[in-house]
């Protein structure tokens, strides 16, 4: 965990988006503490003067487990 309270993953995490096009970016987050979450995510873009980003505000409660099974049986 290395002292991190929130680990975010973006897919794709890097690459080039052609002008006037759209791309879906998938976001997942793992939280290592309970309570209020207020995190700012910044995206630096080459040749753009100011970064873009978003703020995530949420409440984290207890343990939540999710899984996906690909076995048909």
VOGUSE-845638 format. One record per residue: residue in three letters; x, y, z of N, C-alpha, C in turn; residue number from 1. Coordinates in Angstrom, 2 decimals, padded with zeros to 5 digits. Layout:
<sites>
rest,n_X,n_Y,n_Z,ca_X,ca_Y,ca_Z,c_X,c_Y,c_Z,nr
ALA,X,Y,Z,X,Y,Z,X,Y,Z,NUM
...
</sites>
This chain:
<sites>
rest,n_X,n_Y,n_Z,ca_X,ca_Y,ca_Z,c_X,c_Y,c_Z,nr
UNK,000.83,-001.18,000.00,000.00,000.00,000.00,000.87,001.25,000.00,1
UNK,002.03,001.21,000.60,003.00,002.30,000.55,002.43,003.64,000.99,2
UNK,001.53,003.66,001.99,001.00,004.90,002.50,-000.06,005.55,001.62,3
UNK,-000.42,004.92,000.50,-001.43,005.48,-000.37,-002.81,005.19,000.20,4
UNK,-003.67,006.19,000.15,-005.02,006.04,000.67,-005.99,005.64,-000.44,5
UNK,-005.71,006.08,-001.66,-006.56,005.78,-002.81,-005.66,005.43,-003.99,6
UNK,-005.98,004.34,-004.67,-005.25,003.98,-005.89,-006.25,004.01,-007.03,7
UNK,-005.98,004.82,-008.04,-006.86,004.95,-009.19,-006.18,004.35,-010.41,8
UNK,-007.00,003.74,-011.25,-006.50,003.16,-012.50,-007.35,003.68,-013.65,9
UNK,-006.69,004.05,-014.72,-007.36,004.53,-015.92,-006.94,003.64,-017.09,10
UNK,-007.89,003.29,-017.94,-007.59,002.48,-019.11,-008.25,003.10,-020.33,11
UNK,-007.54,003.57,-021.29,-006.08,003.54,-021.39,-005.46,004.58,-020.46,12
UNK,-004.26,004.29,-019.99,-003.58,005.20,-019.07,-002.75,006.24,-019.80,13
UNK,-002.53,006.02,-021.09,-001.80,007.00,-021.91,-002.09,006.72,-023.37,14
UNK,-001.72,007.65,-024.21,-001.94,007.46,-025.63,-002.28,008.78,-026.30,15
UNK,-002.66,008.71,-027.55,-002.99,009.89,-028.33,-004.43,009.81,-028.80,16
UNK,-005.16,010.91,-028.59,-006.52,011.01,-029.08,-006.49,012.00,-030.24,17
UNK,-006.88,011.57,-031.43,-006.87,012.49,-032.58,-007.82,013.67,-032.35,18
UNK,-007.54,014.82,-032.97,-008.42,015.98,-032.84,-009.85,015.66,-033.25,19
UNK,-010.80,016.25,-032.55,-012.24,016.13,-032.82,-012.73,014.69,-032.76,20
UNK,-012.13,013.89,-031.89,-012.57,012.51,-031.73,-012.89,012.24,-030.27,21
UNK,-013.48,011.11,-030.02,-013.84,010.71,-028.67,-013.24,009.35,-028.36,22
UNK,-012.96,009.12,-027.08,-012.46,007.83,-026.64,-013.04,007.56,-025.25,23
UNK,-013.46,006.32,-025.01,-013.95,005.94,-023.69,-012.75,005.67,-022.79,24
UNK,-012.77,006.23,-021.61,-011.73,006.00,-020.61,-012.40,005.35,-019.41,25
UNK,-011.93,004.17,-019.04,-012.48,003.43,-017.91,-011.69,003.79,-016.66,26
UNK,-012.40,004.03,-015.58,-011.82,004.47,-014.32,-012.22,003.51,-013.21,27
UNK,-011.24,003.06,-012.44,-011.54,002.25,-011.25,-010.71,002.78,-010.09,28
UNK,-011.22,002.63,-008.90,-010.53,003.16,-007.73,-010.59,002.12,-006.61,29
UNK,-009.48,001.99,-005.89,-009.41,001.15,-004.70,-009.11,002.06,-003.52,30
UNK,-009.95,001.99,-002.50,-009.83,002.87,-001.34,-009.36,002.04,-000.15,31
UNK,-008.36,002.53,000.56,-007.77,001.79,001.68,-008.15,002.37,003.04,32
UNK,-009.22,003.14,003.12,-009.66,003.68,004.40,-011.14,004.01,004.29,33
UNK,-011.81,004.08,005.43,-013.22,004.44,005.45,-013.39,005.92,005.71,34
UNK,-014.57,006.43,005.38,-014.87,007.82,005.63,-014.97,008.63,004.36,35
UNK,-014.86,009.94,004.52,-015.00,010.85,003.39,-013.78,010.79,002.48,36
UNK,-014.04,010.76,001.17,-012.98,010.76,000.17,-013.12,012.04,-000.65,37
UNK,-012.05,012.75,-000.79,-012.04,013.96,-001.60,-010.70,013.99,-002.32,38
UNK,-010.68,013.48,-003.55,-009.44,013.35,-004.32,-009.55,014.14,-005.63,39
UNK,-008.44,014.72,-006.04,-008.36,015.46,-007.29,-007.47,014.69,-008.25,40
UNK,-007.97,014.43,-009.45,-007.22,013.72,-010.48,-006.90,014.69,-011.61,41
UNK,-005.63,014.80,-011.96,-005.16,015.76,-012.95,-004.62,015.01,-014.17,42
UNK,-004.92,015.51,-015.35,-004.41,014.95,-016.59,-003.61,016.03,-017.30,43
UNK,-002.32,015.82,-017.42,-001.47,016.76,-018.15,-001.50,016.40,-019.63,44
UNK,-001.75,017.39,-020.45,-001.87,017.17,-021.88,-000.77,017.95,-022.59,45
UNK,-000.04,017.24,-023.44,001.05,017.85,-024.20,000.52,019.01,-025.04,46
UNK,001.23,020.12,-025.02,000.90,021.32,-025.79,-000.37,022.03,-025.34,47
UNK,-000.90,021.69,-024.16,-002.03,022.41,-023.59,-001.52,023.14,-022.35,48
UNK,-001.82,024.44,-022.28,-001.25,025.27,-021.22,-001.67,024.83,-019.82,49
UNK,-002.95,024.53,-019.63,-003.45,024.16,-018.31,-003.91,022.70,-018.31,50
UNK,-003.68,021.97,-017.21,-004.14,020.58,-017.15,-005.66,020.53,-016.99,51
UNK,-006.24,019.37,-017.32,-007.65,019.15,-017.06,-007.74,018.06,-015.99,52
UNK,-008.88,017.92,-015.39,-009.02,016.91,-014.37,-010.43,016.87,-013.82,53
UNK,-010.59,016.11,-012.76,-011.88,016.05,-012.08,-011.65,015.75,-010.61,54
UNK,-012.65,016.10,-009.82,-012.61,015.86,-008.39,-013.59,014.75,-008.05,55
UNK,-013.17,013.82,-007.20,-014.03,012.74,-006.77,-014.35,012.93,-005.30,56
UNK,-015.64,013.04,-004.99,-016.09,013.13,-003.60,-017.02,011.96,-003.36,57
UNK,-016.75,011.21,-002.31,-017.57,010.03,-001.99,-017.36,009.68,-000.53,58
UNK,-018.18,008.78,-000.06,-018.02,008.20,001.27,-017.72,006.73,001.12,59
UNK,-016.71,006.25,001.85,-016.32,004.85,001.81,-016.81,004.15,003.07,60
UNK,-017.51,003.02,002.87,-018.08,002.29,004.00,-017.64,000.84,003.96,61
UNK,-016.98,000.37,004.99,-016.70,-001.04,005.18,-016.06,-001.76,004.01,62
UNK,-016.14,-003.07,004.07,-015.55,-003.94,003.06,-016.58,-004.28,002.01,63
UNK,-016.20,-004.16,000.77,-017.05,-004.54,-000.34,-016.24,-005.43,-001.27,64
UNK,-016.81,-006.57,-001.64,-016.10,-007.52,-002.48,-016.90,-007.75,-003.75,65
UNK,-016.22,-007.71,-004.88,-016.87,-008.00,-006.15,-016.01,-009.01,-006.89,66
UNK,-016.67,-009.87,-007.67,-015.92,-010.82,-008.47,-016.68,-011.11,-009.75,67
UNK,-015.98,-011.61,-010.71,-016.57,-011.99,-012.00,-016.15,-013.41,-012.30,68
UNK,-017.10,-014.25,-012.63,-016.82,-015.63,-012.95,-017.02,-015.83,-014.44,69
UNK,-016.02,-016.42,-015.08,-016.14,-016.71,-016.51,-016.39,-018.18,-016.76,70
UNK,-016.50,-018.97,-015.69,-016.77,-020.40,-015.80,-018.27,-020.62,-015.98,71
UNK,-018.66,-021.34,-017.03,-020.09,-021.56,-017.32,-020.76,-022.59,-016.42,72
UNK,-020.00,-023.36,-015.65,-020.61,-024.41,-014.83,-021.12,-023.91,-013.52,73
</sites>
